[in-house]
Amino acid sequence: MQQTILIVDDEQDILELLKYNLEKEGYNTLTASNGRKAIEAARKGVDLVLLDVMMPEMDGLEVCKILRSRAETAEIPIVFLTARDSEVDEVVGLELGADDYIIKPVRVRTLIARIKRTLRRRAPDSERQSAEPIIVGEIEILPENYIVRISGREVPFPRKEFQVLLFLVRHPDRVIKRETLLNEIWGRDVYVIDRTVDVHIRKIREKLGKHAELIDTVKGVGYRFKKELD
């Protein structure tokens, strides 16, 4: 079955270039020239969104945030394509739930390779494990549904935060290096910095509330999920 990629860019020549090359590679494509149209198109059902950051009216970061907040689009892989080249932009994009971040100008063959890797990583090993609910004290995790309940109340977790929490919980009392989390959750072929993991851990702790101390920081190494509070 052909996979469908939504290409979002306000520059017509880039839309046409990417559309031509992706269809040549065997993908179906949809295109959108602004954020509003992108959100409407994504709801039709696509396998990946190739999303420009710098657009008028609604930029790609805002589009990503909206897509991740809606159930029908929350799990669609998102690859940013942008002329911006700074650590701050990269961290912000990944915090919002992007799967990859590619700087313009980019070689088409390189872009296609990154798209293929992103699609392959859509269901990483950490997700393909048992789908049985995991219960740790007052925390209940439903891997198959991306649901976290704390003291019986469902708490929304963006995809990456959910995957980080799930990986830690599945390896209790074991110190997990930041590098391991980066490789397992973001993949070995995507360059992200250690700070990305730290930001996700901070947000996870905020959502865990009184259970935040279950995630222990091992200074200079990584993190450990404790089975119970000390």
VMD Tcl script that draws the C-alpha trace (Angstrom):
set ca {
  {0.00 0.00 0.00}
  {1.38 3.41 -0.97}
  {2.14 5.80 1.83}
  {0.91 9.37 1.64}
  {3.09 12.34 2.53}
  {1.69 15.81 3.15}
  {4.09 18.52 1.95}
  {3.59 21.93 3.55}
  {5.47 24.97 2.22}
  {4.50 28.46 1.13}
  {6.99 28.41 -1.76}
  {5.39 26.87 -4.84}
  {8.67 25.83 -6.46}
  {9.65 23.84 -3.36}
  {6.23 22.17 -3.24}
  {6.56 21.11 -6.86}
  {10.15 19.90 -6.44}
  {9.35 17.77 -3.40}
  {6.08 16.49 -4.88}
  {7.85 15.39 -8.07}
  {10.66 13.58 -6.27}
  {8.49 11.90 -3.65}
  {6.02 10.63 -6.24}
  {8.97 9.42 -8.31}
  {10.00 7.46 -5.22}
  {6.56 5.82 -5.07}
  {4.75 7.93 -2.47}
  {1.33 9.54 -2.80}
  {1.46 13.24 -1.96}
  {-0.82 15.99 -0.75}
  {0.28 19.62 -0.67}
  {-0.64 22.66 1.38}
  {0.66 26.21 1.07}
  {-0.19 27.39 4.59}
  {-0.79 26.11 8.09}
  {-4.57 26.17 8.01}
  {-4.71 24.08 4.84}
  {-2.10 21.73 6.31}
  {-4.25 20.97 9.35}
  {-7.28 20.30 7.14}
  {-5.25 18.02 4.84}
  {-3.68 16.06 7.72}
  {-7.14 15.14 8.99}
  {-7.78 13.25 5.73}
  {-5.21 10.68 6.82}
  {-1.54 10.84 5.89}
  {1.51 8.80 6.86}
  {3.92 11.70 7.36}
  {3.93 15.51 7.30}
  {6.88 17.34 5.75}
  {6.44 20.73 7.35}
  {8.12 24.06 6.65}
  {8.65 26.20 9.74}
  {8.68 29.70 8.26}
  {5.21 30.39 6.86}
  {2.91 33.43 6.99}
  {-0.13 33.58 9.29}
  {0.57 30.28 11.09}
  {4.12 28.93 11.26}
  {5.11 25.29 11.27}
  {5.71 25.19 15.02}
  {2.11 26.21 15.67}
  {0.86 23.68 13.09}
  {2.86 20.94 14.79}
  {1.45 21.90 18.18}
  {-2.12 21.73 16.87}
  {-1.59 18.41 15.08}
  {-0.13 16.87 18.23}
  {-3.05 18.13 20.34}
  {-5.75 16.42 18.25}
  {-6.48 12.72 18.56}
  {-6.86 12.08 14.83}
  {-3.47 13.61 13.96}
  {-1.46 13.16 17.17}
  {0.49 10.12 15.96}
  {1.40 11.31 12.45}
  {5.22 11.59 12.09}
  {6.32 15.17 11.46}
  {9.57 16.20 9.76}
  {10.44 19.89 9.85}
  {12.03 21.37 6.75}
  {13.37 24.86 7.37}
  {16.02 27.43 6.58}
  {16.45 28.15 10.28}
  {19.66 26.77 11.70}
  {19.90 27.20 15.44}
  {19.90 24.94 18.47}
  {16.96 26.82 19.99}
  {14.71 26.18 16.98}
  {15.69 22.52 16.92}
  {14.93 22.01 20.60}
  {11.58 23.84 20.34}
  {10.56 21.75 17.34}
  {11.46 18.46 18.99}
  {9.79 19.51 22.25}
  {6.56 20.04 20.32}
  {6.74 16.46 19.08}
  {8.53 16.60 15.72}
  {10.28 13.40 14.67}
  {13.10 15.01 12.69}
  {14.44 18.42 11.80}
  {16.13 19.01 8.44}
  {17.88 22.25 7.47}
  {17.45 23.81 4.03}
  {18.94 23.58 1.51}
  {18.90 19.80 1.55}
  {19.71 17.22 -1.09}
  {16.60 15.42 -2.26}
  {18.19 11.98 -1.85}
  {19.17 12.84 1.72}
  {15.68 14.08 2.48}
  {14.06 10.92 1.10}
  {16.42 8.77 3.16}
  {15.46 10.66 6.32}
  {11.76 10.32 5.47}
  {12.14 6.56 5.02}
  {13.93 6.25 8.35}
  {11.26 8.30 10.09}
  {8.51 6.08 8.68}
  {10.39 2.96 9.78}
  {10.74 4.36 13.28}
  {7.02 4.98 13.56}
  {6.74 1.82 15.64}
  {10.10 1.45 17.43}
  {10.97 -1.65 19.43}
  {10.00 0.04 22.69}
  {6.43 0.39 21.38}
  {6.15 -3.10 19.91}
  {6.60 -4.75 23.27}
  {3.67 -6.04 25.28}
  {0.57 -3.88 25.03}
  {-0.62 -4.99 28.48}
  {-1.37 -2.13 30.90}
  {1.49 -1.27 33.25}
  {0.61 -0.27 36.80}
  {3.07 1.30 39.20}
  {1.33 2.44 42.37}
  {-1.20 5.08 41.31}
  {0.23 5.31 37.80}
  {-1.40 3.29 35.03}
  {0.06 3.22 31.51}
  {-1.77 1.79 28.49}
  {0.95 1.35 25.82}
  {-1.39 0.53 22.95}
  {-3.57 3.60 23.49}
  {-0.92 6.12 24.57}
  {-2.86 6.74 27.76}
  {-1.47 7.59 31.19}
  {-3.72 7.67 34.24}
  {-2.52 9.08 37.53}
  {-4.68 8.41 40.57}
  {-7.47 7.43 38.18}
  {-7.30 10.67 36.19}
  {-6.17 10.59 32.55}
  {-3.23 12.94 31.93}
  {-2.33 13.86 28.33}
  {1.22 12.98 27.26}
  {2.62 14.00 23.85}
  {4.05 11.08 21.89}
  {7.74 11.56 22.75}
  {7.08 12.18 26.44}
  {4.93 9.05 26.53}
  {7.67 6.99 24.86}
  {10.33 8.25 27.26}
  {8.16 7.45 30.29}
  {7.23 4.04 28.90}
  {10.87 3.13 28.21}
  {11.93 4.10 31.74}
  {9.02 2.23 33.34}
  {9.84 -0.90 31.33}
  {13.37 -0.84 32.75}
  {12.75 -0.20 36.46}
  {15.66 0.48 38.83}
  {18.07 0.52 35.91}
  {20.10 3.63 35.10}
  {19.28 4.65 31.52}
  {21.83 6.87 29.82}
  {20.67 9.93 27.94}
  {22.32 8.51 24.84}
  {20.23 5.34 25.17}
  {17.01 7.34 25.38}
  {18.00 9.44 22.37}
  {18.75 6.33 20.31}
  {15.67 4.39 21.39}
  {13.12 7.20 21.13}
  {14.48 9.53 18.45}
  {16.63 7.02 16.53}
  {20.34 6.81 15.82}
  {20.07 8.72 12.55}
  {18.55 11.89 14.01}
  {20.83 14.38 15.69}
  {19.36 15.74 18.89}
  {21.16 17.07 21.94}
  {21.13 15.76 25.52}
  {19.12 18.79 26.59}
  {16.19 17.45 24.57}
  {15.97 14.46 26.92}
  {16.28 16.68 29.99}
  {13.43 18.90 28.80}
  {11.17 15.90 28.22}
  {12.02 14.48 31.66}
  {11.18 17.83 33.28}
  {7.78 17.90 31.56}
  {7.08 14.27 32.52}
  {7.88 15.02 36.16}
  {5.53 18.00 36.13}
  {2.71 15.74 34.95}
  {3.52 13.00 37.47}
  {3.02 15.54 40.27}
  {3.56 13.94 43.67}
  {5.00 10.89 41.90}
  {7.72 12.91 40.15}
  {10.45 11.55 42.41}
  {9.94 8.10 40.91}
  {12.23 9.37 38.14}
  {15.65 9.72 39.70}
  {18.44 11.79 38.13}
  {21.83 10.09 38.06}
  {24.11 13.08 37.68}
  {26.25 13.05 34.57}
  {24.76 9.75 33.37}
  {21.00 9.70 32.89}
  {17.81 8.66 34.66}
  {16.33 5.78 36.64}
  {12.70 4.90 37.25}
  {12.22 3.64 40.79}
  {9.55 1.04 41.52}
  {8.49 2.99 44.58}
  {9.34 6.20 46.44}
  {12.05 6.02 49.08}
}
mol new
graphics top color blue
foreach p $ca { graphics top sphere $p radius 0.5 }
foreach p [lrange $ca 0 end-1] q [lrange $ca 1 end] { graphics top cylinder $p $q radius 0.2 }
display resetview
